[in-house]
Amino acid sequence: MRGSPRSGAGTGGCVTPGIPAGCCDDPASSPSGPVSARIYVVGAGLAGLVAAEHLASRGGAVTILEASPKAGGRCRSYRDDRLGRVIDNGNHLILSANTAVLGWADRIGGADRLRMLDAAFPYLDLDTGARWSLELGRGPFAALSPRARAPGTPLGPLLRDMVRLMTGPARRPLGRVVRDRGAHWRTFWDPLTRAVLNEPPEGGDAGLMRATLMRSFAKGGGTARPVVAPDGLGAALIEPALDRLERAGATIRYRTAVQGLSDDGSRVTGIHLRDADIRVGPGDRIVLALPPAPLAAVLPDLPLPAPGGAIANAHFVVPGTDLPPILAVLGATTQWVFRRGDVVSVTVSAAEDSALDGMDRAAALDHLWGEMRAILIAHGCHAPRDRPAARFLREKAATFDQTPDGVRRRASTTMPWANLFLAGDHTDTGLPATLEGAVLSGQAAGRAALD
Ligand SMILES: Cc1cc2nc3c(=O)[nH]c(=O)nc-3n(C[C@H](O)[C@H](O)[C@H](O)COP(=O)(O)OP(=O)(O)OC[C@H]3O[C@@H](n4cnc5c(N)ncnc54)[C@H](O)[C@@H]3O)c2cc1C
């Protein structure tokens, strides 16, 4: 099974070099006993959970294999002992346009753990001290209103670049589409591209930016309302799914990393774990819901986007602050601040392209706390001089490579092996690496596996 999916199915044997097929067997599907039809979902991130729920709720006998001790992948919450609070691994911006995510929360019973805000994005420019709120009214023309852009910035250059973005070819770097390097570059294109694509704006894929804007801001404020999770994303999107999967009879095996597959030329016949193999029976199906790096280890010949850049988050406990729930920051390393209760959390996307590159954790926290003090002071909040309890998390490969080169290499849901399907935000959803893309990819894989 070394053949590239583009060149057709492989020749049989072991997908991952060095791991023999059939070296030992999983007790759940021992070759000595009857092999009942099962569906194996590899990866318990959002995409894997969505695929598993789709299949389990339709009567499939689902087993999820997850390498880590916890579900949620890049969208996980946990109680941080140093902070004494539940935090997310990283701040996630969900918009009301993300109907797949909201539908998922609704389906699993997590919707009451989400809260929708007004379509208003407060900004603070630390260079000038200016503060404003970018507000979107209802309807498709709301984006043309002066309130939908930074004060004093003209509509003309923004409109011309928008027309170029909406009408030109998709697979181009945004830097070649957007010509205006004035105020809109600094206040709109740069922060938005980093937030949406986790890429500096020059190289990010214009088609993905277009897809995002068409689904949200271009339709007006109704689709651009931020959605926050006051108790953490896990409580809304992950934990209710685990309950639902358990009720549907699905099982999850944690600390179970899949290392390779074997096949007979047309179907996958075995799943290789570190110290056991699972025999895949004639009716069994597999959904691989892995990010590009571990997926490349399992399917070495599959063309895939390279892993993308890091997203850094710093969480500080600051009692008594009334910062808005979401704040965009210009003129600083800090790009966004999310406040949940007394935890204020800083996000820096494309972190390699920021002042944090090369800094150790302590230096990064000191640097970001200095900025946070300035942000608190600008909002008239108490700003302790000494850094409070804090946590710094740098998620490497937070997204896939979302330049045109990376986007061209996105894989499809179906594979030349009839019983193998892919899910994950890197698959060809037409959307950036987001929760929305992950949910859609999981649904697509679930549907394909049932077909
Ligand atoms: C810091 C950060 C901030 C983000 N901000 C936003 C945002 O604002 N808005 C937004 O929409 N999206 C955001 N994202 C992206 C979003 O989190 C992802 O798109 C989404 O969670 C991807 O889900 P997934 O299931 O495709 O992959 P993952 O969540 O990566 O799930 C893959 C799972 O596979 C497991 N695994 C890996 N290797 C193996 C193996 N060999 N065997 C078995 N299991 C394995 C992993 O442990 C993991 O649980 C952010 C991501 C990060 C990291």
The ligand as an ORCA input file, in Angstrom:
! r2SCAN-3c Opt
* xyz 0 1
  C      -4.051     27.430     19.258
  C      -5.099     27.175     18.209
  C      -6.016     28.165     17.912
  C      -7.011     27.943     16.962
  N      -7.922     28.925     16.705
  C      -8.993     28.638     15.924
  C     -10.041     29.579     15.790
  O      -9.973     30.699     16.311
  N     -11.149     29.230     15.049
  C     -11.245     27.999     14.452
  O     -12.291     27.707     13.858
  N     -10.217     27.095     14.530
  C      -9.111     27.393     15.247
  N      -8.102     26.481     15.363
  C      -8.130     25.271     14.530
  C      -9.001     24.151     15.115
  O      -8.640     23.894     16.451
  C      -8.763     22.912     14.261
  O      -9.124     23.204     12.929
  C      -9.560     21.685     14.697
  O      -9.547     21.504     16.082
  C      -8.960     20.481     13.974
  O      -9.651     19.310     14.319
  P      -9.211     17.921     13.674
  O     -10.080     16.884     14.288
  O      -9.151     18.053     12.210
  O      -7.683     17.685     14.131
  P      -7.081     17.502     15.598
  O      -7.825     18.316     16.583
  O      -5.622     17.749     15.475
  O      -7.360     15.964     15.949
  C      -6.488     14.927     15.582
  C      -6.462     13.886     16.694
  O      -5.662     12.789     16.251
  C      -4.859     12.341     17.333
  N      -3.714     11.614     16.777
  C      -2.596     12.132     16.221
  N      -1.798     11.140     15.778
  C      -2.449      9.988     16.045
  C      -2.152      8.616     15.778
  N      -1.024      8.242     15.156
  N      -3.044      7.674     16.190
  C      -4.198      8.016     16.821
  N      -4.523      9.315     17.080
  C      -3.667     10.281     16.687
  C      -4.510     13.624     18.057
  O      -4.071     13.359     19.387
  C      -5.815     14.401     17.979
  O      -6.659     14.106     19.084
  C      -7.072     26.691     16.271
  C      -6.120     25.703     16.556
  C      -5.154     25.947     17.509
  C      -4.143     24.858     17.801
*
